[in-house]
Amino acid sequence: MVVDDVVTTGGSTLRAIEAIEAEGGKVLFAFVLVDREEGGRQVLEERGVKVISLFTRTELLAGL
């Protein structure tokens, strides 16, 4: 599991996944606090990593 504060494009989360894999690990899912809904979830899921987010940007803005 990779834990990240937000996922936007998926770039930083993907770099963390690649570092884990380089050491022989396997990442099955990423837990993020906020999915900013800018394509990052799709990038990670296309790579085979399930994304679990506590909130989406839409949900946070709806609560304002």
Phi, psi and omega in degrees: 000138172250138178245132180220155180287313178221157169237125179246283178265346182092356185300308183290323178294320179296321177296321177295318178298316180297323178294319178295316180295326179296335178265008177097001180277167176229126180259122180265328179206162177241132175254122180234149178289313183227126170268112183283000175058045179240025174103348182296320179302315181296319180300314182291319181291328174295334178277355179094013181253117178288138180250127176243121180243144177288319179219158167251163177302319180302315181296319180294317180291328179294334181278356182282000000 
